[in-house]
Amino acid sequence: MTTQNCSRRKFLGAAGAAAGAWLARPAMFLARPAPAGRVSVGMCPDYGSQVMSTLATMFDQLGGLEKLVRGKTVAIKLNLTGDAYTRLGYIPASFTHWVHPDVVGSTVHLLGQAGAARIRLLESPMSTAEPLQEFLLQANWEPRQFLSAAPRVEFENTNFLGNGKTYSRFMVPGGGLMFAGYDLNHSYEDCDVFVSLAKLKQHLTAGVTLTMKNCFGITPCTIYGDGSPADEPGLVPMGGRGPFHSGGRLPSKSAPPMVDRSGSKEGGYRVPRVVADLVAARPVHLGIIDGIHTMTAGEGPWAGNGKHVRPGLLIAGTNCVNTDAVCTALMGFDPMADRGTPPFETCDSTLRLAEQLGVGTRDLRQIEVVGTPISKARFDFRSA
């Protein structure tokens, strides 16, 4: 693990130097094509046993999991936004704004089958330092379902220091759009493969929330939260990530500094830049989207006017920008759109910002879509 971490730091250092050169010469930077890969789209009408078979086919279409995960530690960032009790009407959270346990369990099983040595399930439950398993139990999930899905499965609440002794620092190649770097729970460094397992949703502040926006939740509220101490990280998380939205206060001084303190305090400006920074600093190796059941109008029941819908989709890809671009198109939007155009009426496009950082392309003409064509799988969120 030490050798791999050193190699990773050297890689990020070289990438940072290169990105810095591109940003210093914008025309040269924009002339370089962002990575383009393959994205698989699968039709899956409901949860149950068909989730496993659909995902297995999709992973095969991406080239197989074995070469990505065999003998490695895999970290999976779940999308369990909000608390364990908030619901849209009487509908379980996993049918509206949380990833469903069948998708989580199937993913864990297939990773184990492909030879993953260790699998860590990660999330940052709001305002609590309790074990992640306890948080899941509050939502009537059964953590043992995941422990038995593959050998050596672990859980960690990453909203604070957790089982680590220090926070891991991830610097943004090129210097960052909002912060120069981010201090995160050790689990995001102590892994060989990072998976973002998200829900197919709209977002009030960022337009859409997919594999990239899911990574907004890897930041610990002990440093970036409303109640974080001014100088050093807190012992427990207090509040949400309001400072990222409003810029009303800075993270703890122990963390890397803000890039431009004179920038806009608007959430639609700040949040997409934080997200783009994070996926550039902590790359996503595999993105998986649960769009079998979901909701419209926002990221959770608190968004207002939300409606439970059934797109019947699963999406997976090895580049988070490519994957989110395909998902955006499947939702009935143009991934090339920017501020002022749906779904980014009041915000900048995270897709564009991450593309400019060199993470990946949002241009569908450059992305190979396998499985079900977008034209046959599209589900218009605005008219649903």
C-alpha angles and dihedrals in degrees: 000000000000093000091049092050092050091049090049092052091050089049093050091047091053091044090050092052091048093046090049090055091050093049090050088056105037096183091055091045094051091046091063112089115238115232117282123197144157126294123192122211119196131186112225115165097196147356122273133074093337090070091069095049093044093051092046090055091046094051089050088052089055091055100272133287099249098081090048101047113016110130092358140115111248122200118200119197107206124207105234100143121183126006128322096255108048113105140173098246107309096326117122114253091241090064093054120019108357127070109258120252090234090061092046094047094045091050092049092048094049092047090051091047089053090056106264107169095208134005122202121195109207136187138147106229111204118266098346139101093194118126113278089239090062091051090052092049090055088060091050093254120142110227091192087068088070096040090059095044094079140356117279104009118173137184131215135179101221097187089098140014091295115171094345128097096217138013118259117238121222115189119203113241109245095021102287136266097245107005131016090232144337134239111223141175112283092248091076089061100033092071138081097209127035120202125190109205107189145160126251100248147139119240131216094217105027103032095235134022115209135131093323100044088047086068090063083081095060089079112097116235089216084077106019101030134106091256101039115131118257098240112023135018117279122245093238132020116261122190129339135291095283093138090064089054102043107019087225091141139006127247119260110301090242089073125081112281131259113265099221119013091185092062125114119293091210116121092222088060100039105041097054089050093051090050093049090049092051097051090047092050098039104031120213112228097186129018121196124184126199107210098151093105122002142135137259132230100035153353097284145000090278090067092080129227091042120156130198110242137175113219090164094218140139120186130187136174143158095233117058096210092048091047094048091046090056091045091050090053091047088055090057098260135115111250088205091060121112139190112330095028126087126304091015099051094136104020145051117260115261086200092060094043094049089046090053089051087057096248096127145313125274092196108114090204088067097044123085109223114198131184114025114016117243090240091061097040101042115129114189107222094190095057098036 
